[in-house]
Each structure stands twice: as structure tokens, then as C-alpha cells.
Amino acid sequence: FSVSPTLVNQNLNIYSQSDDKVNHVVITSLSSEKLIDIYSEAIQNVDVSNLVPGIYFVKIDSGKSSSIHKIIKI
């Protein structure tokens, strides 16, 4: 999985390099506080406009595989 842009203001786009569909996205603060937790059938973007500027971790899960990415909210 990949995310873009890593310097994000409004919408975070999520891409899968395989046929796996993203069905769970969790965005946490550096202190591991869960701020966004989304379950859906095929997630392609996440609205992060309500987050304050800072560094966050994005966990992406398809049920078969998962990955964690760092983003910076500007």
C-alpha cells in the first residue's frame, strides 16, 4: 500500500499495488491516540482536514496484509 501526499492538508489518497482492497484505516498521533478509525469495503481516500498540523501514523489493512505510513498534516 502507499499513501499520497505525505504532506497532506485535506484528503489523503490510499493506493493498493495489488488486488487487495483496503477495508480498515486507522490514523494515530505520535502518542498512539486513535484519531480516525474507518471500516469500509474499499477505502480510497480519507478526509484529514479536521486534524491539527503535526505528524501522524496511518495504518492500512486489507485483511490479507497491512502497512504503516507516516504523514505530516500541514
GUDREN-796513 format. One record per residue (C-alpha): residue in three letters; x, y, z. Coordinates in steps of 0.5 Angstrom, whole numbers, plus 500, padded with zeros to 3 digits. Example, Ala and Ser with C-alpha at 12.3 -4.5 7.8 and 13.67 -1.06 7.14 Angstrom:
BEGIN
ALA525491516;SER527498514;
This chain:
BEGIN
PHE500500500;SER502507499;VAL499514501;SER500521498;PRO501526499;THR505525505;LEU505533507;VAL497533507;ASN492539508;GLN485536506;ASN485529503;LEU490523504;ASN489518498;ILE491511499;TYR493506494;SER494499493;GLN499496489;SER495489489;ASP488487488;ASP487488496;LYS482493498;VAL483497504;ASN478496509;HIS481499515;VAL485505516;VAL487508523;ILE491515524;THR494516530;SER498521534;LEU505520536;SER503519543;SER499513540;GLU492516541;LYS487514536;LEU484520532;ILE481517526;ASP478510525;ILE475508519;TYR472501517;SER469501510;GLU469496504;ALA474500499;ILE477506502;GLN481510497;ASN481517501;VAL481520508;ASP479527510;VAL484529515;SER482537515;ASN480536522;LEU487534525;VAL491540527;PRO498540524;GLY503535526;ILE506528525;TYR501522525;PHE502515523;VAL497511518;LYS496504519;ILE492501513;ASP489494513;SER486490507;GLY485483512;LYS491480508;SER496485509;SER498492513;SER502497513;ILE504503517;HIS506510514;LYS508517517;ILE504523514;ILE505531516;LYS499535517;ILE500542514;
